[in-house]
Amino acid sequence: MSVKTKGSNAERELLHVFWSRGFACVRSAGSGSMKYPGPDLIASNKVRKLAIECKTTKSNKQYLDKHDVEQLKEFCEIFGAEPWFAVKFSGMEWLFLSFEDIGKTEKGYVIDSKVAERRGLLIDELIK
């Protein structure tokens, strides 16, 4: 299975999780490869709008491209959504992190599994 297919499947999995908890959710196919900024998922109820960049990894660190992070910021400023990074490390549940929870590197950003465990929110904590 290709990396792209694994990523798409992870996005679809999370989409179903949001729907099962009363949030409408859509997947932005081709996010990151189009001219305009766009997150992987947009989820909302009558109260909140969330824009989510999704990542899965077998590693203990997930690196984020600087361009992707900047595009999420830009989209959220225009759309009026809360920006979130959803990451699923092997053997763990989805964790949601804010910009403040991710580390900066020379070339971009990183989400460390130990930091994610300590500071990340589970889905039910995020949407309560």
N, C-alpha and C positions, 0 to 999 in steps of 0.2 A: 504494500500500500504506500502510495507516495506521501510526502510531507504535506502537500496541498490537500490531499484527500483526508488525511488525519485531522488537519486543521478544520476543514469543512465539517467533518463529522462531530468534532468537539463543539463547534459553534451551534450545530443543530441540536446536540444534546442539551446545551445550556438554554437554547431557545425554548425547548420543551419544559425545562425546569421553571423558567419564568412563567410560562402559560399555566403550569400546574399550581402556581402560587398567586394567580389572579392578576398578573401583569400581561398586557398585550406586548408582544415582542416580534420584531422582524429582523431578518438577517440581511445584511447589505452585501450581496454577492459581488465580488470584485473589489471589495474595500482594499485600499492600499495600492491598487493598480489603475485607478482612474485619475483624471485630472483634478477632481475636487476632493476635499477631505471628507472622509467618512469612516465611522467606526464599524466594527464587525457586527455588532448588535445594537439595536435601539429598543429599550424596554420602557413601558410607562403604565401607570395607572392614572386615576384622576388627580393624583397629588404630585407625583414625581416623574421626571424624565431622566433616564439613565442612558448614557452612551458608553459602550463597552468594547474594549479591545481584548480579544481572547487569545490565550496561549496555553499550550500543553507541552510538557517536556518530561523526558526520563532523567534528565540531569538534575542537579541540585541548584542550578542557576538558569534563569531565562533571560537572555539578552534581548533588548528592545532597540530597534533602529531609531535614531534621533528624529528622522523624518516622520515616522509613524506616531511618535509621541507628540510632536508639534502639530501634526494633522488632527489628532484627537482634541488637543487644546483648542485649535482653531474652530473645528466643528462645534464643539460645546459652547464656545463663546457666541457663535452665530445662532445656533439652534436653541440655546438656553437649557442645555442638559447638564447633568452631573457627569463628569468623566470618571471612569473606573477601568481598572485593569483586572481581568479575570484570569487567573492562572491555576492550572491543575498539574501538580507534580505527581509523579508515579506513586500510586498507593495512597494518595490524599484526596480530599474533597476539593471542590472549587473554592478558591479563596479570592476575595475582592480587595484590591488595594487602590489607594488614592495616589495622586502625584507625590505627596509627601512621603509615601511608603516605599518608593522605588529609589534605587541608588543611581548616581550619575557615574559614568565611565568616561574615558577619553573620547570614545566614538559614539556614545549614546547613553543607554540606561541598562540597569540590571535589576531583576527581582531575585533575591536570594531566598531559598526555601525556608531557612531558619527565621529570617525577618518576616516572611509571609506567614509562617505559623504563629509568630508572636503578634504581628500587627494586622494581619489580614482578617477580613470578616467572612463568615460563612453566609450563604445566600439568605437564610432566615434573619440573620443579624443585619444584613444590608437593607432588606426590604421592610423591616418592622417600623 
